[in-house]
Amino acid sequence: MTSTTTLSAGQLRAAICTFGELLRSHKEVINRLNVYPVPDGDTGTNMTLTMQSVIAELDALDVDAPMELVSRAISHGSLMGARGNSGVILSQLLRGLVEKFPKDGEVGAELLAESFEHADNLARQAVVRPVEGTILSIARAGAEGARSDTTSLSSLARAARKRAKVALAYTPEQLAVLKQAGVVDSGGAGLLLWFDALCHVVANDPLPEAPPLDSIVVHVHEQPPTHGEGDIADLRYEVMYLLDADDSKMHAFREVWSGLGDSIVIVGGDGLYNCHIHTDDIGASIEAALDAGRPREIRITDLTEQVIEERWVREATAEPEPDFASEPAPATSVVAVVVGEGVGRIFHTLGVRALVKGGQSMNPSTADLVEAVKATGSSQVVILPNNKNIRPVAEQVDGLVDQTVTVVPTNSIVEGFAALLAYDPDATAQQNAKAMGASAGNVVAGEVTQAVRDTTTDAGEVHAGDWIGLGTKGVRSIADSIAVASNQLLSQLIRPEHELLTIIEGDGSTPANTRRITEFVADEYPELSVEVHHGGQPLYPYYFGIE
């Protein structure tokens, strides 16, 4: 029978393990919610890995281990295994929770409420610049809820969960980026599962089930990055390491790090600390540790690449692959490199038999292309790389397979579309390559994306956050909005002889911006026909093809 008056070492252990299992089952949902401080989709993964380290230490204990050993395993395991911003904060919350627990015996409701408050205070002290609307807000709400009802352990746990749940629902009102995306804070969503786990152990409440992943819709808005409090940071690198250092040197260490970046969390004590920062200066972030002590297990992540990769994976896994097994293979098949569910659907409609996921900064391997070529079942194959960086890889495939393979050197999605208009499945690969190449050459391609860093171009100075229009010769327009950058780009690309403009909407496009673009074209080029398709490609709100 579960005790309702005190928390035993076994119950604490059970609650922690249940929490770890809940995080594992909700991991992808929490990842999907992750838009702050960096939309890299790893909060659920980091919290889960942090808890796995704790559970591994608990598993090494005897089944009847006393409170002291259980608390020590939770504290040490979370410190050593903390991953990412959310994992480090979670580590401090867990360490603060168990710090005042007795060496032996059980924990009463009053001490548990005090421990929740202690954990909240320590977590806020660990974060150099605390932001409301994050996991910290949920921790504080849980502590306040626990303090509000200490009549029994079950009533305390339920009051903490209730207050934390309300606080989580309120996070979009505290952080503009959450409200824009239409989600609650991901770290806070993960921490709420701790209160669910505690309620399950001490009050036998049912555990929540993870909602279907496709029910989590994240709205992408046109919003240039800023540096104000509560906005998504655009610092490029995440630096983490364990630091063996004298406690007296940590104040100076914190002061140095405060000038090097953001999302700074430093947890630990007694000579061992887990340190996390987002920064543009990797060297200085590590040198600061050398002045304080000895860093080890250094991990450096390029956040820019991680954000792109996360979006790429999200798009790729959402794209259904049609089943061609029951259809006879044509004499010549087409393999196309694409990203985006809508883009893939259009390519299949135009006759492409096999898709390979990839694009700018997400180049597929030669092995990926070889596998796709072999899977077509055709003796001859045409590859559409649709990106200049992928063309060299595609050129290697012919020498690695028994089939005859040719490459049409398409540099963009819209060139790939144009090439497919000349595709003849009954013609040879060489004949198709010639005809498709000529068709692709008739299209003028353009695209709009957001600059991630400052640079100088022929079109002028570009600053991080600007929207830029790209043509085959590089940057052609620079503006502070998607629509203006698009219209300026089109005004440079469209010529009197052009007849058709194809617009492919991607991640970041909106009906309002599409309307601004089509209205501009109708006013300035009334003889030009316009087609709009949804591609769903990441990073590029609009692809343009002009024929």
WOKA-V711917 format. One record per helix or strand. SS is the DSSP state (@ for helix, = for strand). FROM is the first residue (numbers start at 1). TO is the last residue. If there is no record, write none. Layout:
BEGIN
ss | from | to
SS | FROM | TO
SS | FROM | TO
END
This chain:
BEGIN
ss | from | to
= | 6 | 7
@ | 9 | 33
@ | 43 | 59
@ | 67 | 81
@ | 84 | 98
= | 107 | 108
@ | 109 | 126
= | 127 | 127
@ | 135 | 148
@ | 153 | 174
@ | 176 | 181
@ | 186 | 203
@ | 213 | 215
= | 237 | 245
@ | 247 | 258
= | 261 | 269
= | 272 | 279
@ | 282 | 292
= | 293 | 302
@ | 303 | 318
= | 332 | 338
@ | 341 | 349
= | 354 | 357
= | 359 | 359
= | 362 | 362
@ | 366 | 376
= | 380 | 384
@ | 388 | 395
@ | 397 | 400
= | 404 | 408
@ | 413 | 420
@ | 429 | 440
= | 444 | 450
= | 455 | 457
= | 460 | 462
= | 467 | 471
= | 474 | 479
@ | 482 | 493
= | 500 | 505
@ | 511 | 524
= | 529 | 534
= | 542 | 546
END
